[in-house]
Amino acid sequence: MAHSSCILAQDAALALHVGEKMNEYVRSQLEFLRELSDLDSRVSELQTKMKEKETALATLKEKLSKNKEEYATRTHQLKESEHAEHSEEVKLKEAEAELKKAQILLNSAQRNEEYNILLKKRDSIRSQISALEDAALARLAEIDSARARLAELTKELSHEEEGLKAASEQTKKEVDALQNEVDKLLLRREELKTKISSEIFTRYERVLNKEKRRVVVCIKDGICQGCYRTITPEQINTIMRGESLIYCRNCNRILYLQEPEQQTLPEEGGSAPDSSN
Ligand SMILES: [Zn+2]
């Protein structure tokens, strides 16, 4: 037997009678619960959006702070290089002065032995100077490239700071708007809470906390749209009689039969259920 197609055929036909047969109190409870469930889904959606926006902003902030760190490190390194360059220059000047002295001594050397010693000393100072000059050139190249990178970073930082400022303002606006919507929904939620029996409300919240998703779901093709298990025909009949709310035996969600005119509407239609008064 094609059980589900049988129920599918019955769904629409049976649902037509739901309104007439359903106990007025149960019907109104179910309507409030459906609104509550839509509302909770919307709140959760809005909260997720807020989190996404805040995370995106935090990522931008993190990037800026990393670049600032790099800027600070490079500035510090540049200062050290400049400091080293300065002391290397002093050393070079000292060596040059020493070379002059050595040359004078060499020129006035009397004996061969003395001359040879002074010659060696002079040559050693010369190679020392040559090494210092090489180092100075390398140091200057290093300083130049460090300054160039810092200039680039300065531009990047100012660009990023501007971007972050704009993004912060935009995010704040968007998050405020979302929060505003959430606050309104939560006010309505408080109202709904007073209209729903506290026992049912407690049960609703228990399922909500467990499933973190929609608690009031419809039956489509004889299947619970929360957990996708089959609902027995007896349960569907009980819903039809409308004497009490029916909970899915598997997931505990509150079940309702889709009214025929709503079947073509998307789940998140957002509009309030049609009042048939
Ligand atoms: Zn279920």
Residues whose N, C-alpha, C, O or C-beta is under 5 A from the ligand:
A	BS01	ZN	C224 G226 C227 Y228 C248 N250 C251 N252 R253
